[in-house]
């Protein structure tokens, strides 16, 4: 059983308790499954106590049954691939830069959008920066000039 006392979570047993860090998601999910499956609380009450829905409880249960405790670890969220800056878009940006070194990222983005590639100006700027395609600036010496040069 889990008890929260003064903001500290503890796993309670007949002979003592074990403190649990609040950010330890694997232990908390396992404790929820233990209470739901072994302590007789049932899925709905155990899920509610730990801030999950009954549907999510069963998802966690099936993950645990399939993969063990490792399956309780949350996976990274967000896009898994670069869906805007694809290899073809990057190639086109590099091509535009070599064809016209003075072409701005705004113009490149506009051309790409006209050709059916949906991309923002900032994404074009990132590609230009990542591949070192920035315009070269004129070299300016920091040395003071005298009239004798």
C-alpha positions, 0 to 999 in steps of 0.5 A: 500500500502507498501512503502519502505523509507530509508530501513523502510517498512510502510503500507500506508493508506489515513490518515497515515502510520504504520511501519512494521518490515522487519522480520515480515513475516505474515504482509508482506505476508498479505500486499502482498495479500492486494495489489494483491487482493484489491489494483488492482495490481494483483497477478503477480505484487504484488508477484514480489514487495514482492520477490515471484513468482506468483505461491507462491502468490497463495499458500500463498493466499490459505493458508490464505483463509484456515487458516487465518493469522496463515496460513501465518507463515512459517513452520519449514524446514528440516527433520521431523524425524530421518531417519538414527538413527532409533529405530532399528539402536539405538538398534543395536548400544546399542547391539554392545556396550554391546556385546563388550564394546571395539568395536569402533564406526568405527567398529559399523558403518561398521557392520551396513552398512554391514547389510544394515543400512546406517549410518555414524561413527559420527551418531554412536558416537552421539548415544553412547554419548546420551545413555552414552555408552562411555568407562569408563576411569581409575580413576587417583587421583590428589593428590601427592603421597609421599614415605610413601603410 
